[in-house]
Amino acid sequence: MPALFEKGKTYTFYFSREHDYINITGEVISYESPLVKIETDGLNRIINCSSAYFVEAVARREDLDIEDPAPVE
């Protein structure tokens, strides 16, 4: 089975917050389920994809330059 997140690919990760969502966009450095390490704005971040606050991750298509979509509810 292939890895859930592809190294070198950019994803936007969505997290729930009381009545809103926040998101973080970054390039995947490594993935060891349930943790994904991304680089964004010069920072390395670790995201726990098994967190109750994690909603979804959307892979960026390299050929498109679009705004962040709203997460699927």
N, C-alpha and C positions, 0 to 999 in steps of 0.2 A: 504494500500500500504506500503510495507517495506521501511525502510530508504535507501537512495541512497548509503551511506557509512556505512559499518559495524564496530561498535565499537570493538577495539582490533585487527582489521585486518590491515595489512600493505599495503599501496598504494604508487605508484610513480605518482606524479602530474607533468604534463608537461605544460609549459608556453611558448608562442611565444615571440621572441625577434627579432628585425629587420629581419635578415636573418638566424636565428638560433633558437634553443630551449634551455631552461634550465629546470632542473627537481629537485624536492625535494621528497625524500622518507621518510615516517614516518608512525607511528602507529596512527590510529584514536582514539582520546580520546572522542570526542563528535561531533555531527552533528546537526546543526539547519539551515536548508536551508536559504540562499545559503552559509552559513559559515561552514567550517569544521575545527576543532581544532586537530592538530596532534602533536606528540612528536617525535623529531628527534635529535639525538646527544645531549640529555640533555636539549634541548630547546623546548618550546611550541610555536607553530606557528598557526596562523589563516589564512586560505586560503579562498578567496572569489571566489566561483565557478561560479559566474555570471559575473566575470571580462572578458573583451574583450581579455585579454592576456591568459586566461585559455584555454587550448586545450583539454586535456583529463586526466583521471586518470586510472591507471592500477593496479588492485588488484594483490597482490603477492600470488602465490600458496605456501603453507607451505611446500609442499613436493619437491619443486624445488629450486635450487640455480642457477639462471641465471643472466646474465648481463642485464642492463636496455635496453629494446627495444626502438627503435626510435618511436616517436609518429606517428600515422596514419594521413596522410594528406588528 
